[in-house]
């Protein structure tokens, strides 16, 4: 791709945003048509729905960021985040945080699900609940597999493709755009996490998904590598997929919707552990930056 990026200045942020919006709209159109066509050809089977989702995610979340960076950056793959983490230890700490946060996510999910809109919005609340119940039923149908092949397909479509696509979009593009616009990494991380959660159109899962987005954003920022947030995202998705598989095989009896659900003191321990791990990673990152700056001065 050297013919695309060689001897060319980076495209200004405003033009990059406009190009990205165009690519997203085009990808949404093509991906939606493909996602609708494949289930029809497969007579609405669960397998065809999965691959329709995979194609839709590819056109909406994977291709637009890659095309954007290819045409607007001198070192596209490096600048989007496909680089070796500057600290492998922090990358693995990030993956540990995703598992340590399970009680937190479970508690936030419970609180979020118990939220009620004002009485004046009762009709809207009914519509939201009906839509989310339908989405939940479809998700459970896709996850309810008992064969090894079905498990692998779910890990590819629901865990891997989703992790790669959403991290390219929300950390690789949106978080980096917001960092340049806001001039503040913390604001950019929180805003991109909110957008990440909102784009799923699940009001009763907004809080836990936003917190996960914040974790992903901080570890991407600290390691400067998209591989970190992709692995963290994949680990989170894969855990639920494997748990559903084991549940439907009758190997475990855990209520899948309450993975990580525990007593209040376990949730507090989970908060303390996650905070400690993030502070450790942050301090380690700051120390490495100081060391690097000292070497540069010398």
MARMI-654230 format. One record per residue: x, y, z of N, C-alpha, C, O in turn; residue in three letters. Coordinates in pm, whole numbers, padded with zeros to 5 digits, always signed. Layout:
XYZXYZXYZXYZALA/...
This chain:
+00081-00121+00000+00000+00000+00000+00085+00127+00000+00034+00235+00030UNK/+00212+00116-00033+00300+00231-00027+00256+00340-00126+00280+00458-00103UNK/+00190+00298-00236+00144+00396-00335+00034+00484-00278+00010+00593-00330UNK/-00032+00439-00173-00140+00517-00113-00084+00619-00014-00132+00732-00008UNK/+00018+00580+00063+00061+00662+00176+00193+00733+00155+00229+00820+00234UNK/+00266+00698+00051+00400+00750+00034+00398+00900+00000+00318+00947-00081UNK/+00489+00975+00068+00508+01117+00041+00378+01198+00050+00351+01283-00035UNK/+00298+01170+00152+00172+01243+00166+00152+01281+00312+00176+01200+00402UNK/+00107+01404+00335+00081+01451+00470-00049+01389+00521-00134+01347+00443UNK/-00062+01384+00654-00185+01330+00712-00303+01421+00681-00290+01543+00677UNK/-00418+01360+00660-00540+01435+00632-00587+01504+00759-00585+01443+00866UNK/-00630+01630+00753-00681+01702+00871-00796+01626+00936-00868+01551+00870UNK/-00812+01646+01067-00911+01571+01145-01052+01590+01091-01130+01494+01087UNK/-01087+01713+01048-01222+01737+00997-01253+01656+00873-01360+01596+00863UNK/-01161+01653+00779-01181+01576+00656-01182+01425+00687-01257+01349+00626UNK/-01099+01384+00783-01096+01242+00822-01230+01198+00878-01278+01089+00848UNK/-01291+01284+00961-01422+01252+01020-01528+01240+00911-01608+01147+00913UNK/-01528+01334+00817-01627+01330+00708-01611+01204+00623-01709+01139+00587UNK/-01485+01169+00592-01460+01048+00515-01505+00925+00591-01564+00833+00534UNK/-01477+00924+00721-01516+00809+00803-01669+00794+00808-01721+00683+00797UNK/-01739+00905+00824-01885+00899+00827-01940+00845+00696-02034+00765+00695UNK/-01881+00888+00585-01924+00836+00454-01900+00685+00446-01987+00611+00400UNK/-01783+00640+00491-01750+00497+00486-01843+00415+00575-01882+00304+00540UNK/-01878+00472+00691-01968+00402+00784-02108+00389+00724-02169+00282+00730UNK/-02158+00497+00667-02292+00494+00605-02295+00395+00489-02390+00318+00475UNK/-02191+00398+00406-02184+00305+00294-02173+00161+00346-02239+00071+00294UNK/-02089+00140+00447-02073+00006+00505-02201-00044+00570-02234-00162+00562UNK/-02274+00048+00635-02401+00012+00698-02501-00033+00594-02574-00130+00615UNK/-02506+00037+00482-02599+00003+00374-02567-00134+00316-02655-00221+00306UNK/-02441-00153+00276-02401-00281+00215-02412-00395+00315-02462-00503+00283UNK/-02364-00371+00437-02368-00476+00540-02510-00516+00576-02538-00634+00596UNK/-02599-00417+00584-02739-00446+00618-02806-00529+00509-02881-00622+00538UNK/-02779-00493+00384-02837-00570+00272-02788-00714+00275-02865-00807+00254UNK/-02658-00731+00301-02601-00866+00307-02657-00943+00425-02689-01061+00414UNK/-02668-00875+00539-02720-00940+00660-02865-00984+00642-02907-01085+00700UNK/-02941-00909+00563-03081-00945+00537-03091-01056+00433-03177-01144+00444UNK/-03004-01053+00333-03010-01149+00222-02970-01289+00265-03034-01386+00227UNK/-02864-01300+00344-02813-01432+00381-02914-01514+00462-02935-01630+00429UNK/-02978-01458+00567-03080-01536+00638-03195-01579+00548-03252-01687+00567UNK/-03231-01495+00449-03340-01531+00357-03300-01651+00272-03380-01741+00248UNK/-03174-01652+00227-03125-01763+00146-03113-01890+00230-03123-02001+00179UNK/-03090-01869+00361-03076-01984+00450-03204-02017+00523-03204-02092+00621UNK/-03314-01959+00475-03447-01983+00533-03452-01944+00680-03523-02007+00759UNK/-03376-01841+00717-03384-01791+00854-03317-01879+00957-03346-01866+01076UNK/-03229-01970+00916-03162-02057+01013-03068-01977+01101-03023-01869+01062UNK/-03038-02030+01220-02948-01962+01313-02810-01947+01252-02745-01844+01271UNK/-02764-02047+01179-02632-02041+01115-02625-01926+01015-02525-01853+01012UNK/-02729-01910+00935-02729-01801+00837-02736-01665+00905-02679-01568+00856UNK/-02806-01658+01018-02812-01534+01095-02674-01495+01146-02637-01378+01146UNK/-02598-01596+01190-02463-01571+01242-02373-01514+01134-02303-01416+01156UNK/-02375-01577+01019-02287-01531+00912-02335-01399+00853-02255-01320+00803UNK/-02466-01375+00858-02517-01245+00818-02464-01137+00911-02427-01028+00867UNK/-02461-01168+01040-02407-01074+01139-02258-01051+01117-02210-00939+01130UNK/-02186-01159+01082-02042-01147+01058-02013-01054+00941-01924-00969+00949UNK/-02089-01068+00833-02069-00984+00716-02108-00839+00747-02038-00746+00707UNK/-02218-00822+00819-02262-00688+00857-02156-00618+00942-02126-00501+00920UNK/-02100-00690+01039-01997-00634+01127-01872-00598+01049-01807-00497+01077UNK/-01838-00680+00951-01719-00655+00869-01732-00525+00792-01640-00443+00789UNK/-01848-00505+00728-01869-00384+00648-01886-00259+00734-01851-00149+00692UNK/-01941-00276+00854-01969-00160+00938-01854-00123+01030-01824-00005+01049UNK/-01788-00224+01088-01688-00197+01191-01542-00221+01150-01451-00158+01204UNK/-01520-00312+01056-01382-00347+01022-01330-00270+00902-01224-00208+00909UNK/-01403-00274+00791-01354-00211+00668-01345-00057+00676-01244-00003+00631UNK/-01445+00015+00730-01433+00162+00734-01307+00213+00805-01240+00301+00751UNK/-01273+00163+00926-01149+00213+00990-01024+00183+00909-00935+00267+00898UNK/-01016+00063+00852-00896+00026+00775-00883+00113+00651-00775+00165+00622UNK/-00993+00129+00576-00990+00213+00455-00957+00357+00492-00878+00422+00423UNK/-01017+00407+00601-00990+00543+00645-00841+00565+00668-00783+00662+00618UNK/-00779+00478+00744-00637+00496+00778-00547+00473+00657-00442+00537+00646UNK/-00585+00384+00569-00505+00362+00448-00494+00488+00364-00391+00515+00303UNK/-00603+00566+00360-00606+00683+00273-00575+00815+00344-00564+00919+00279UNK/-00561+00812+00476-00539+00939+00547-00415+00940+00635-00383+01043+00692UNK/-00345+00829+00647-00228+00823+00734-00107+00771+00658-00119+00691+00565UNK/+00010+00817+00700+00134+00773+00636+00171+00631+00680+00225+00554+00600UNK/+00142+00597+00804+00167+00463+00857+00035+00409+00913+00016+00405+01034UNK/-00054+00368+00824-00192+00336+00865-00206+00231+00974-00277+00255+01072UNK/-00142+00117+00959-00163+00009+01056-00096+00040+01189-00144+00000+01295UNK/+00014+00111+01183+00081+00151+01306-00001+00255+01381-00015+00248+01503UNK/-00055+00352+01308-00128+00461+01371-00267+00422+01418-00321+00483+01510UNK/-00325+00322+01356-00456+00277+01405-00441+00193+01532-00537+00176+01608UNK/-00319+00141+01554-00295+00069+01679-00246-00074+01664-00228-00144+01764UNK/-00224-00118+01541-00175-00255+01521-00024-00260+01540+00052-00283+01445UNK/+00017-00237+01663+00158-00240+01699+00177-00329+01821+00081-00357+01893UNK/+00298-00371+01844+00328-00451+01963+00305-00365+02087+00350-00251+02091UNK/+00236-00418+02189+00215-00340+02312+00349-00295+02369+00446-00371+02371UNK/+00353-00169+02417+00479-00121+02473+00511-00186+02607+00621-00169+02660UNK/+00414-00260+02662+00439-00337+02784+00347-00459+02784+00226-00448+02804UNK/+00406-00574+02761+00328-00699+02755+00261-00729+02888+00150-00782+02892UNK/+00329-00695+02998+00273-00721+03131+00139-00650+03149+00043-00708+03199UNK/+00134-00523+03107+00010-00446+03121-00101-00506+03035-00218-00504+03073UNK/-00064-00559+02920-00164-00623+02834-00230-00740+02907-00352-00756+02903UNK/-00149-00823+02972-00204-00936+03046-00281-00892+03170-00378-00957+03209UNK/-00237-00782+03231-00313-00727+03344-00452-00686+03297-00550-00706+03368UNK/-00460-00629+03176-00588-00590+03119-00682-00709+03104-00802-00698+03132UNK/-00629-00821+03060-00712-00941+03045-00759-00989+03182-00874-01032+03196UNK/-00671-00983+03283-00709-01022+03419-00821-00932+03471-00913-00978+03538UNK/-00813-00802+03439-00915-00707+03483-01053-00746+03429-01153-00733+03499UNK/-01059-00794+03306-01187-00833+03247-01254-00946+03326-01376-00949+03338UNK/-01173-01038+03378-01228-01146+03459-01257-01099+03602-01358-01137+03662UNK/-01167-01016+03656-01186-00965+03792-01309-00876+03802-01367-00861+03909UNK/-01348-00816+03690-01460-00721+03690-01597-00789+03680-01699-00720+03682UNK/-01601-00920+03669-01730-00989+03651-01833-00955+03759-01948-00927+03725UNK/-01796-00956+03887-01896-00916+03989-01943-00772+03973-02060-00742+03997UNK/-01853-00682+03933-01891-00541+03911-01993-00533+03798-02096-00466+03811UNK/-01964-00600+03689-02052-00597+03572-02188-00657+03606-02292-00607+03563UNK/-02186-00765+03683-02312-00828+03723-02397-00734+03807-02518-00725+03788UNK/-02332-00664+03901-02405-00570+03988-02459-00452+03908-02573-00411+03928UNK/-02378-00398+03819-02422-00287+03735-02539-00329+03645-02632-00252+03622UNK/-02531-00451+03594-02640-00504+03510-02770-00509+03588-02876-00471+03538UNK/-02761-00556+03713-02881-00564+03797-02939-00425+03822-03060-00405+03811UNK/-02853-00330+03857-02901-00193+03880-02963-00134+03753-03069-00072+03757UNK/-02895-00154+03642-02942-00098+03515-03078-00157+03477-03167-00085+03431UNK/-03094-00287+03496-03219-00353+03459-03335-00309+03548-03451-00317+03507UNK/-03304-00263+03668-03409-00219+03761-03445-00072+03746-03534-00022+03815UNK/-03377-00002+03656-03409+00138+03632-03545+00151+03565-03581+00068+03481UNK/-03618+00253+03602-03748+00278+03541-03753+00420+03488-03708+00514+03553UNK/-03809+00434+03370-03826+00568+03312-03945+00638+03379-04029+00571+03439UNK/-03952+00770+03371-04067+00842+03428-04199+00792+03370-04202+00738+03260UNK/-04306+00809+03446-04438+00761+03403-04479+00817+03268-04548+00751+03191UNK/-04436+00939+03239-04471+01002+03112-04408+00930+02993-04451+00948+02879UNK/-04305+00848+03021-04236+00774+02914-04265+00624+02922-04187+00541+02873UNK/-04378+00590+02983-04413+00449+03003-04423+00374+02870-04381+00258+02860UNK/-04481+00440+02768-04496+00374+02638-04360+00347+02576-04337+00240+02520UNK/-04270+00445+02586-04135+00427+02533-04063+00314+02606-03989+00237+02545UNK/-04085+00305+02737-04022+00200+02817-04069+00062+02771-03989-00032+02765UNK/-04197+00050+02739-04250-00077+02690-04185-00117+02558-04150-00233+02538UNK/-04169-00019+02469-04107-00045+02339-03962-00089+02357-03917-00185+02293UNK/-03888-00019+02446-03748-00052+02471-03735-00193+02527-03651-00271+02483UNK/-03819-00225+02625-03813-00357+02687-03846-00467+02587-03781-00572+02585UNK/-03946-00444+02504-03986-00544+02404-03873-00567+02304-03844-00681+02268UNK/-03809-00459+02261-03698-00470+02164-03580-00544+02226-03516-00627+02160UNK/-03550-00515+02352-03436-00579+02417-03464-00726+02447-03373-00809+02439UNK/-03587-00758+02481-03623-00898+02503-03609-00978+02373-03563-01092+02375UNK/-03651-00918+02262-03639-00984+02132-03491-01005+02096-03453-01112+02047UNK/-03410-00903+02120-03266-00914+02092-03202-01020+02181-03115-01095+02137UNK/-03246-01025+02308-03191-01124+02401-03228-01266+02358-03146-01357+02367UNK/-03350-01284+02313-03394-01416+02266-03312-01461+02146-03272-01578+02137UNK/-03285-01369+02051-03206-01404+01934-03062-01439+01975-03004-01534+01923UNK/-03007-01361+02069-02871-01388+02116-02862-01526+02180-02767-01600+02156UNK/-02960-01559+02263-02960-01688+02330-02973-01802+02230-02913-01908+02248UNK/-03051-01781+02123-03063-01883+02019-02930-01905+01948-02895-02018+01916UNK/-02857-01796+01925-02728-01807+01858-02624-01874+01949-02535-01944+01900UNK/-02636-01852+02079-02539-01908+02173-02571-02052+02215-02485-02124+02265UNK/-02696-02092+02194-02739-02224+02242-02691-02335+02148-02769-02390+02070UNK/-02562-02367+02156-02504-02473+02073-02453-02585+02164-02416-02562+02279UNK/-02453-02705+02110-02406-02820+02188-02297-02897+02114-02250-03000+02163UNK/-02256-02849+01996-02150-02916+01920-02023-02831+01925-02028-02709+01943UNK/-01909-02899+01908-01781-02827+01910-01773-02730+01791-01720-02620+01804UNK/-01826-02773+01676-01826-02687+01558-01907-02560+01583-01868-02451+01541UNK/-02021-02576+01651-02103-02460+01685-02031-02366+01779-02042-02244+01766UNK/-01956-02422+01873-01878-02341+01966-01772-02260+01892-01757-02140+01916UNK/-01700-02326+01802-01595-02258+01725-01656-02146+01640-01601-02036+01632UNK/-01770-02175+01577-01837-02073+01494-01874-01951+01578-01856-01838+01535UNK/-01926-01976+01698-01962-01865+01787-01839-01785+01831-01843-01663+01840UNK/-01730-01856+01858-01608-01787+01900-01554-01698+01787-01499-01591+01812UNK/-01571-01745+01663-01524-01665+01549-01617-01547+01523-01572-01432+01514UNK/-01746-01575+01512-01842-01473+01471-01874-01375+01584-01869-01253+01565UNK/-01908-01428+01701-01957-01343+01810-01844-01286+01896-01856-01176+01949UNK/-01735-01363+01909-01625-01315+01994-01517-01246+01913-01485-01130+01939UNK/-01458-01316+01815-01341-01262+01745-01376-01146+01652-01317-01039+01662UNK/-01471-01168+01560-01505-01063+01464-01558-00939+01536-01524-00826+01500UNK/-01641-00962+01637-01694-00848+01714-01583-00774+01785-01582-00651+01787UNK/-01489-00847+01845-01379-00783+01918-01291-00700+01824-01259-00585+01854UNK/-01253-00758+01711-01168-00687+01616-01240-00564+01561-01185-00454+01561UNK/-01363-00582+01516-01437-00473+01455-01467-00359+01551-01445-00243+01519UNK/-01516-00393+01670-01554-00288+01764-01433-00215+01820-01440-00095+01848UNK/-01320-00285+01836-01200-00216+01884-01140-00128+01775-01090-00019+01804UNK/-01143-00173+01651-01100-00087+01541-01181+00042+01538-01126+00151+01521UNK/-01312+00028+01554-01401+00143+01546-01392+00234+01668-01368+00354+01655UNK/-01412+00177+01787-01428+00260+01905-01297+00303+01971-01289+00412+02026UNK/-01196+00220+01966-01066+00260+02020-00975+00311+01908-00911+00415+01924UNK/-00968+00239+01796-00878+00277+01688-00915+00408+01621-00828+00485+01583UNK/-01046+00432+01606-01090+00553+01536-01151+00655+01632-01096+00764+01650UNK/-01263+00620+01694-01338+00719+01772-01259+00772+01891-01255+00893+01912UNK/-01196+00684+01968-01119+00732+02083-01003+00821+02039-00973+00922+02103UNK/-00937+00783+01929-00825+00864+01883-00873+00998+01825-00807+01100+01844UNK/-00987+00998+01756-01046+01124+01709-01076+01216+01828-01040+01334+01828UNK/-01142+01159+01930-01183+01239+02045-01063+01289+02125-01068+01398+02182UNK/-00956+01211+02129-00835+01255+02198-00778+01380+02131-00735+01473+02199UNK/-00778+01380+01998-00728+01497+01924-00821+01617+01941-00774+01730+01952UNK/-00951+01592+01944-01047+01702+01954-01052+01759+02096-01050+01881+02114UNK/-01059+01671+02196-01073+01714+02335-00940+01753+02400-00938+01825+02500UNK/-00830+01705+02344-00697+01728+02402-00688+01672+02544-00608+01719+02625UNK/-00769+01572+02573-00769+01511+02705-00804+01363+02690-00914+01329+02648UNK/-00708+01276+02725-00727+01132+02705-00841+01077+02790-00915+00990+02744UNK/-00856+01127+02913-00960+01075+03003-01100+01104+02948-01186+01016+02948UNK/-01120+01226+02903-01251+01262+02844-01277+01178+02719-01388+01130+02699UNK/-01175+01160+02637-01189+01082+02514-01226+00938+02545-01310+00879+02477UNK/-01162+00880+02646-01189+00741+02683-01333+00724+02731-01401+00630+02692UNK/-01378+00816+02816-01514+00807+02871-01618+00829+02763-01718+00757+02757UNK/-01597+00929+02677-01693+00956+02570-01700+00841+02470-01809+00803+02428UNK/-01585+00786+02432-01585+00675+02337-01650+00552+02398-01715+00474+02328UNK/-01634+00533+02529-01699+00421+02598-01850+00439+02599-01925+00343+02583UNK/-01895+00565+02618-02039+00592+02617-02098+00567+02478-02207+00511+02465UNK/-02025+00609+02374-02070+00585+02236-02072+00435+02208-02165+00384+02147UNK/-01967+00366+02252-01956+00221+02236-02077+00150+02297-02131+00057+02237UNK/-02119+00195+02415-02234+00133+02480-02365+00172+02413-02453+00088+02394UNK/-02377+00299+02377-02503+00348+02318-02531+00285+02182-02646+00262+02147UNK/-02424+00256+02106-02443+00206+01970-02503+00065+01969-02551+00018+01865UNK/-02501-00002+02084-02563-00136+02092-02715-00127+02108-02784-00228+02097UNK/-02766-00005+02136-02910+00018+02148-02974-00074+02251-03081-00131+02229UNK/-02906-00088+02366-02961-00168+02476-02955-00083+02603-02855-00084+02675UNK/-03064-00012+02629-03070+00081+02742-03042+00009+02874-02973+00063+02960UNK/-03095-00112+02890-03081-00182+03017-02948-00256+03032-02927-00333+03126UNK/-02858-00231+02937-02722-00284+02950-02620-00174+02930-02501-00201+02910UNK/-02667-00048+02936-02579+00065+02905-02465+00079+03006-02349+00092+02966UNK/-02495+00076+03134-02393+00100+03237-02281-00005+03236-02164+00032+03229UNK/-02314-00134+03242-02205-00233+03243-02121-00229+03116-01999-00246+03121UNK/-02185-00207+03000-02109-00203+02875-02021-00079+02869-01911-00084+02813UNK/-02066+00032+02926-01985+00152+02927-01862+00133+03016-01753+00175+02980UNK/-01880+00070+03131-01766+00043+03220-01663-00046+03150-01543-00022+03160UNK/-01711-00149+03080-01619-00234+03004-01546-00151+02898-01426-00169+02876UNK/-01618-00059+02834-01557+00028+02734-01449+00117+02794-01348+00143+02730UNK/-01470+00163+02917-01370+00244+02986-01244+00162+03014-01133+00210+02993UNK/-01262+00040+03060-01147-00049+03082-01069-00069+02952-00946-00057+02950UNK/-01141-00099+02846-01077-00122+02715-01003+00003+02669-00892-00005+02616UNK/-01066+00118+02688-01005+00244+02646-00877+00276+02721-00779+00319+02660UNK/-00877+00256+02851-00757+00287+02930-00641+00194+02897-00527+00238+02888UNK/-00670+00066+02878-00561-00025+02849-00509-00008+02706-00391-00033+02679UNK/-00596+00033+02615-00548+00070+02482-00457+00193+02491-00351+00197+02428UNK/-00500+00291+02569-00422+00413+02585-00286+00385+02650-00184+00441+02610UNK/-00284+00297+02750-00161+00270+02822-00061+00188+02742+00059+00211+02750UNK/-00110+00093+02664-00019+00006+02589+00005+00055+02446+00095+00006+02377UNK/-00077+00153+02402-00066+00206+02266-00083+00097+02160-00030+00107+02050UNK/-00158-00007+02195-00175-00119+02103-00320-00166+02102-00380-00189+02206UNK/-00374-00179+01982-00510-00228+01965-00519-00377+02000-00627-00427+02033UNK/-00405-00446+01993-00406-00589+02028-00449-00609+02173-00513-00709+02206UNK/-00413-00514+02259-00451-00526+02400-00601-00524+02418-00658-00614+02480UNK/-00667-00422+02363-00812-00412+02380-00885-00521+02303-00992-00564+02344UNK/-00829-00566+02190-00890-00676+02116-00888-00803+02199-00989-00873+02208UNK/-00774-00835+02260-00764-00955+02342-00855-00946+02464-00919-01045+02501UNK/-00861-00828+02527-00951-00809+02641-01096-00829+02600-01172-00897+02668UNK/-01133-00768+02489-01271-00777+02438-01304-00922+02401-01412-00972+02434UNK/-01211-00988+02333-01232-01127+02295-01247-01215+02419-01334-01303+02422UNK/-01164-01193+02520-01171-01273+02643-01308-01259+02710-01365-01357+02757UNK/-01360-01137+02713-01491-01112+02774-01601-01185+02698-01686-01250+02758UNK/-01600-01172+02564-01702-01238+02482-01689-01389+02487-01789-01461+02498UNK/-01565-01438+02478-01541-01582+02475-01586-01649+02604-01636-01761+02601UNK/-01567-01581+02716-01608-01639+02845-01757-01669+02846-01800-01777+02887UNK/-01837-01572+02800-01982-01593+02797-02021-01704+02699-02109-01785+02728UNK/-01954-01707+02583-01984-01809+02482-01953-01949+02533-02032-02041+02517UNK/-01836-01964+02595-01797-02095+02648-01888-02137+02763-01924-02254+02775UNK/-01926-02040+02847-02016-02071+02958-02151-02119+02906-02208-02214+02959UNK/-02204-02051+02803-02330-02094+02743-02317-02235+02687-02406-02318+02704UNK/-02206-02262+02620-02182-02395+02561-02181-02502+02670-02248-02605+02657UNK/-02107-02478+02777-02099-02576+02887-02234-02593+02955-02269-02703+02999UNK/-02309-02483+02963-02441-02489+03025-02536-02576+02943-02608-02660+02997UNK/-02537-02555+02811-02627-02632+02725-02580-02776+02707-02659-02863+02668UNK/-02454-02802+02734-02404-02940+02733-02435-03011+02864-02417-03132+02876UNK/-02481-02935+02964-02513-02992+03094-02391-03012+03182-02398-03082+03283UNK/-02280-02949+03144-02156-02965+03222-02156-02874+03344-02103-02911+03449UNK/-02215-02755+03331-02229-02665+03445-02375-02628+03460-02454-02640+03366UNK/-02412-02584+03580-02551-02547+03608-02564-02400+03641-02667-02356+03694UNK/-02461-02323+03609-02461-02180+03639-02564-02107+03555-02580-02134+03436UNK/-02633-02014+03619-02724-01927+03545-02639-01832+03462-02573-01743+03516UNK/-02641-01851+03331-02552-01776+03243-02570-01626+03255-02473-01551+03242UNK/-02691-01581+03280-02715-01437+03289-02658-01375+03416-02657-01253+03431UNK/-02611-01460+03506-02557-01408+03632-02413-01453+03656-02373-01475+03770UNK/-02335-01466+03546-02194-01499+03562-02128-01388+03642-02138-01270+03607UNK/-02062-01426+03749-01994-01327+03831-02083-01268+03939-02037-01190+04022UNK/-02212-01306+03940-02302-01255+04043-02260-01310+04178-02243-01431+04193UNK/-02245-01224+04275-02194-01265+04405-02255-01179+04514-02340-01094+04488UNK/-02212-01203+04635-02255-01121+04746-02187-00984+04739-02088-00967+04667UNK/-02241-00888+04814-02194-00750+04804-02046-00737+04836-01975-00657+04774UNK/-01997-00816+04933-01857-00802+04971-01763-00853+04862-01650-00807+04851UNK/-01810-00948+04780-01729-00993+04667-01724-00884+04561-01621-00864+04496UNK/-01835-00812+04544-01836-00701+04449-01738-00593+04493-01665-00537+04410UNK/-01735-00564+04623-01640-00464+04675-01497-00509+04652-01411-00430+04614UNK/-01470-00638+04676-01336-00691+04651-01301-00681+04504-01186-00653+04469UNK/-01399-00702+04417-01378-00691+04273-01341-00548+04235-01250-00526+04155UNK/-01413-00451+04294-01382-00310+04268-01240-00278+04312-01164-00215+04238UNK/-01204-00320+04433-01071-00292+04487-00962-00355+04400-00858-00293+04375UNK/-00986-00477+04354-00887-00545+04271-00870-00474+04137-00757-00452+04093UNK/-00980-00438+04074-00972-00370+03944-00904-00234+03957-00820-00197+03875UNK/-00941-00160+04061-00879-00028+04083-00729-00043+04106-00650+00033+04051UNK/-00691-00142+04187-00549-00165+04217-00472-00201+04090-00361-00152+04068UNK/-00530-00287+04008-00463-00329+03884-00449-00214+03785-00347-00201+03718UNK/-00552-00130+03777-00547-00016+03685-00445+00087+03734-00368+00142+03654UNK/-00444+00114+03865-00345+00209+03920-00204+00156+03898-00114+00232+03862UNK/-00185+00026+03921-00053-00034+03897-00010-00014+03752+00103+00026+03724UNK/-00101-00041+03661-00070-00028+03517-00043+00117+03481+00048+00147+03403UNK/-00122+00209+03536-00106+00351+03506+00030+00401+03556+00102+00471+03484UNK/+00064+00365+03679+00192+00409+03736+00310+00350+03660+00411+00416+03637UNK/+00295+00225+03621+00402+00160+03545+00420+00228+03409+00533+00244+03361UNK/+00309+00266+03347+00315+00336+03219+00384+00472+03234+00470+00509+03154UNK/+00346+00546+03339+00407+00677+03364+00557+00664+03389+00636+00746+03341UNK/+00596+00561+03464+00738+00542+03493+00816+00510+03366+00928+00558+03348UNK/+00757+00430+03279+00824+00396+03153+00839+00519+03064+00940+00535+02995UNK/+00738+00607+03065+00746+00731+02988+00858+00820+03040+00931+00882+02963UNK/+00871+00826+03174+00979+00906+03234+01115+00850+03195+01207+00925+03161UNK/+01127+00717+03201+01254+00653+03166+01289+00679+03020+01404+00705+02986UNK/+01186+00670+02934+01208+00692+02791+01249+00837+02764+01335+00865+02681UNK/+01185+00930+02837+01218+01072+02820+01361+01099+02864+01432+01177+02800UNK/+01404+01033+02973+01543+01050+03022+01643+01001+02920+01747+01062+02898UNK/+01609+00886+02857+01699+00830+02755+01708+00922+02635+01816+00938+02577UNK/+01595+00983+02596+01593+01073+02481+01677+01199+02507+01744+01250+02418UNK/+01672+01248+02633+01748+01367+02669+01897+01339+02665+01976+01421+02620UNK/+01934+01219+02714+02074+01179+02714+02126+01162+02571+02243+01128+02552UNK/
